[in-house]
Amino acid sequence: MWGTGRAKAVLATTILGSGMAMLDSTIVNVALPRIGAELDASVAGLQWILDGYLLALASLILIAGSLGDRYGRRRVFTFGVLWFGAASLLCGLAPTTELLVVARVLQGVGGALLTPGSLAILQSVFVRADRGRAIGAWSGLSGVATAIGPLLGGLLVQAWSWRLAFLINLPVAALCVWLARRHVPESRDEALTGHPNIGESLVGAIGLAGITGALVEAPVRGADALVVTAAVVGVGCLVVFVVMQRRGRDPLVPPQLFADRTFVLANALTFLVYAALGGVMVLMVLQLQVSLHYSPTASGLASLPITLIMLALSARSGALAQRIGPRAQLVGGPVLIGVGMLMLRWVEPGAGYWTGVLPGLLVFGFGLAAVVAPVTATVLAAAPDRYAGVASGVNNAVARTGSLVAVAVLPAVAGLTGAQYADPTALTEGWQTALLVCAVASIVGGLLALGTDNGVLKPTPEVPECHSCGVDAPPARVHD
């Protein structure tokens, strides 16, 4: 199927949808200083603008993957795109910080519905031999959307307002829905029966919300009754969630997924690397604008090398992992990312772009291109095909939870509270501390990959490949 018109249309649809969600997770970063000034937001307010989105995304992405497997991956994906577009409109019209946070939570719900569906669609449409290339192209071009977010955000902010950073999603969502209905076949797991366990998803969501709330508010409020209660409820709900998965008859996250060592290690790598990425990408835009006095557009242009590297190398990285095995890239990519982060500590007041900013970004970009496609392909390949939606949901939830925790914790670890993000001296000290923490996290993630199975992406030639059956599962009906 690779190279056909239909293959290109399916790829374009999934990349547009997931890219839109990924874009919004970074495009907002460059607008944060303007949002903070216009809405008079504190550091905690800015954290909630970011974490409200990530919280809904991480909490609901598991149930969303299960919904796609049960009721149709294209159907759930399309509904998620429509929801995301409507929530983006609310974000663009929000008059206060509180209403913007609410709209961002709703936006995260849409992102949760569409993100795992895009990968599950690729897993069900492409034959096994082509999946590495398809996922590589998806990862690379979707990753470009993430990397180009600061540049596009800067242009939109300077063209009119930070509100355009959200309103730009409306035409993209409309195009994505049209393509999905026209070119993407429907697929589902016919072995699944009954209804998904919404209760388990709610318990997990409350757990994440409680812990996030405690982490964000503790630096400002201290260990008061609200913070302690949120922490206790959050931890308790997550413990209950784990018990429900182990003992339930139809768990939201099948425990057998975690019997595979490669699946576990690849997800642990994902958590650490995306936590590091989430923390650095938020603070870098602030550092460039506040401490180095870059304009919003200039701060976005500064990260353009990452975009170009991802565009040029990510699909090839996925193909290389398919050919030689993913382990070398899973180890080397995060280590390069960590080294790049250490080099970015040179980004301080008075630093020039070519000697202070660019070297670290180049190393960072090569590491990102090396690891993004292989880790996604590894997670999906380590799971039975019938769990494509769930496995994708788990990996996306892990990635978003990593970013969520980083945004919640890193400002406090770096000593940034209140309005200190507007003080170049305080921000630079916090920036350098944060980079050290994130570099260590990324490198540790790479070292974990030493224990993964290097043959996980190899096709299984003894099993006939077709569009309508999974390798490890009963036939999955595909509907045009």
Helices and strands as residue ranges (DSSP letters): H 5-39, H 43-71, H 73-93, H 97-125, H 128-159, H 164-167, H 169-183, E 186-187, H 198-221, H 225-247, G 255-259, H 261-286, I 287-291, H 296-302, H 304-324, H 327-343, G 344-346, I 353-357, H 358-381, G 385-387, H 388-413, G 420-422, H 424-448, G 449-451, E 478-479
